[in-house]
Amino acid sequence: MATYLISAEKTITRQEGDDADIVMIIPAEFDMTDATVMFQVFSGGVAFIEKTPTPVLQVITVTLDAVDTKGYKGTKRWELQVTKAGKITTLGKGDFVIVKELIV
């Protein structure tokens, strides 16, 4: 298995209380066959979003429901980990900005 290092942190911005997909394309040198994926968003060191999307080839789609971000406006932290053959690799991380909803 190739090693894929995080070249730079990425900021993800979403509207509070919206349904949204986050689509990540994983470079081909990191084989996603038989991989287990975990996407988490943390506030104060506690995960308030935890998703385990199933990769399709090299594409990971994290589906967020409105309830996932409701009441969490502000800047949080996210991380995407992949487990394959018992080895854990962090493929991405960065700030997760939740913008206050305007229409309530």
C-alpha positions in Angstrom: 0.0 0.0 0.0 1.3 3.4 -0.9 1.6 6.2 1.6 -0.3 9.3 0.9 0.6 12.3 3.0 -1.5 15.4 3.6 0.1 18.1 1.5 -2.0 20.9 3.1 -5.0 21.3 5.3 -8.3 22.1 3.5 -11.1 24.3 4.8 -14.6 23.1 4.3 -17.5 25.6 4.6 -21.1 24.7 5.0 -24.3 26.5 5.9 -25.8 25.6 9.3 -28.9 23.5 9.1 -28.5 22.6 5.4 -28.3 19.2 3.7 -25.0 18.9 1.8 -22.6 16.5 0.3 -18.8 16.7 0.6 -17.1 14.9 -2.2 -13.5 13.9 -2.0 -11.4 12.3 -4.7 -8.6 10.3 -3.4 -5.4 10.1 -5.5 -5.0 6.8 -7.4 -1.7 5.9 -5.6 -3.8 5.3 -2.5 -5.8 2.1 -3.3 -9.3 2.4 -1.7 -10.1 -1.3 -2.3 -11.5 -2.9 0.9 -10.9 0.4 2.8 -13.1 1.6 5.7 -13.6 5.4 5.8 -14.4 7.6 8.9 -15.2 11.3 8.6 -15.5 13.3 11.8 -16.0 16.9 12.7 -14.9 18.0 16.2 -15.9 20.8 18.5 -13.9 21.2 21.7 -12.2 17.8 21.1 -15.6 16.0 20.9 -16.9 14.6 17.6 -20.4 15.9 16.8 -20.4 14.6 13.2 -19.4 11.0 12.6 -19.9 9.4 9.1 -18.7 6.2 7.6 -19.2 6.6 3.9 -18.5 3.8 1.5 -15.9 4.7 -1.1 -16.8 4.2 -4.8 -13.5 3.6 -6.6 -11.5 6.7 -5.5 -14.5 8.9 -4.6 -15.7 9.4 -1.1 -19.1 11.2 -0.6 -19.9 12.3 2.9 -23.6 13.1 3.1 -24.6 15.7 5.8 -28.1 16.1 7.0 -29.5 19.4 8.3 -29.4 18.1 11.9 -25.6 17.5 11.6 -24.7 21.2 11.6 -27.8 22.8 13.3 -26.6 24.7 16.4 -22.9 24.4 15.6 -22.0 27.6 13.8 -18.4 28.6 14.0 -15.0 27.1 13.1 -14.5 23.5 14.0 -12.0 20.8 12.9 -12.5 17.9 10.5 -10.6 14.7 9.7 -10.9 11.9 7.2 -9.3 8.6 8.1 -9.0 5.4 6.1 -8.4 2.0 7.6 -7.0 -0.7 5.3 -5.4 -4.0 6.3 -5.4 -2.8 9.9 -3.5 0.3 9.1 -5.0 3.8 9.8 -4.1 6.7 7.5 -5.3 10.2 7.8 -6.0 11.4 4.2 -7.3 14.9 5.1 -8.0 17.4 7.8 -8.6 21.1 8.4 -11.0 23.7 9.5 -14.8 23.0 9.1 -16.6 26.4 9.0 -20.3 26.3 9.7 -21.9 29.6 8.6 -24.9 30.8 10.5 -28.2 30.1 8.7 -30.1 33.2 7.6 -33.5 31.8 7.0 -35.0 30.1 10.1 
